[in-house]
Amino acid sequence: MSTAYRDIQMDALLPPSMAEKAEGVGVKKATMDLLPLFALAVLAGAFIGFGAVFATTVSAGASGVLPYGVTRLLVGLVFSLGLILVLVGGAELFTGNNLIVMAWAGGKVSTKLMLRNWLVVYVGNFVGAVGLALMVFYSGYYANGGGEVGASALATATGKLEHGFGEAIVLGILCNILVCLAVWLTFSARTTTDRILAVIFPITAFVAAGFEHSVANMYFIPIGLFIKNFDPAFLEATATAAAELSWGGFFLKNLIPVTIGNIIGGSLFVGLLYWTIYLKPCRNKGGCEDNG
């Protein structure tokens, strides 16, 4: 039997090797050229938006028909499409890229490169998500189901502006703990099926629980704003209340605090925690044995 054949491993990677892989991925992401980085970020924003479109469709008309928990479960399951597209199709998502902090903590990526990645990807995600929301609005999709889809979109958008600033930060922390855990679990994967299965349950959990994801909200709230501002007749026809929905509220009440929470949740409670557990001891010893 050849040495190459013996070295092939079919088992999933174990956490120490996952940490090494996460660090290597962080280096590649942080040093990527700006143009492909931005283009992949736009794609990720649109991909998360497609998951949101799917979730809005499934939730339309479900209130009062299905139990609350069942509705949230279904919405979470279908929203998983977004991160599956990002991780399998290839794209750059701000919340997942908070794990670059593992490469930064190990001194393999500078603060400047890490922040450059976060800024470029965040802006690209915004362009992709809001751009998709605009396209979806002009498609007339929100009128489907006798207006139930649009009513669901508006209810989701207005509901996200009801949190206090501190509450939105904590909801953002909880959300990105689960999102980054989903990304972390994919580092163990050997196959595409492994990666998809690793994503589904953490993402379903954060959506079902009502935690807040900054990039998802770049779609959820603007689609509500487009309906409110460009089709007031729809609000009258469906008797939908959206008085509190505004661009200022979007940024100040939701996007800013949720983004702060996402950074804390992904960087501190997942990235730096796993770096401290698995990679810092290796640096102190001068290296780690392969545990994968």
Steps between C-alpha positions, in 0.01 A plus 500: 500500500642841402576767760263744324215250523566436871494876571147545366260559791127457464409589859394853585773728635521535876491841672880555526536448126187708437668787681810472282280495192298800619821696554623417150168598346515828691839581350373436147192713554692791652754510217254467210512770230238771543301451179427126538444555874238765433334297223475194724360719778226631270415139416481408869261787571277380218527136614389588853223705340380195308479312829293790634271491197445128560432563870253781429311280255471214748385727784233672287153424633632258762397712799196350668519191279809327637632510858762772551783253559422297189492813285835617638651155443394500134619857449839415651543188291440677171709804597797261526510520121686831531806372688502178298532709182778705661708208626447251220465742209782723620444854627622739771266562794581761764362305795688181412817700428507609863689171543801665331573608856654154548772580245536850648545367855775270377687790339448367148274787394546868589226710655493710182440199275232358726312831520541552125334166437215574739435845353511394134289191563247692711450760227480228234244307704292816533509562125403141422220474757342841431542450126314171520227662712454765231479236225255293702284808557485587132418138417169545684574187702361653819147496353501119489257306715242775485750738657592262784866497393524878511318515831748247641793705367364816661431326830855364507652839418298692760558234765877540466474868598323427828815400691685739727864578411645275768253223426594512131869466591433190711279349228785564257749330731282191535438487127863509394605247759277256315598621151872474576446161664336390174804621305730343759326163463554508123875500561459139610330401173639264239208520256241748376232305685697540824513876452129533430400290801738697724330826400133409533446463875694804632341726239152358561554559872592868471211577265246305704615677818469845341865601529627783279733464199633824349527375142158334503357827628657678202231317301213461748468868593564663159240280327248628755615857441467465123144370535407778743659785305424395143166323534292671772187361335616152601510606866146633475369192319651260755443728802867459593645733765851622418513849650820429694684363197765747381854507363620680812344234719659230285852632565469634854262250659614186324798487266753681721428318829451164329832538316675579829343191654590282202867602527508425873321166462704369209842641587506465877270212589598274209819611324713615793361229727600217266835666426571514874402137550665338200758730340650710780637194685656382173678832453633481854637149432637596160253291301217247515473142394240422234187392686275472194 
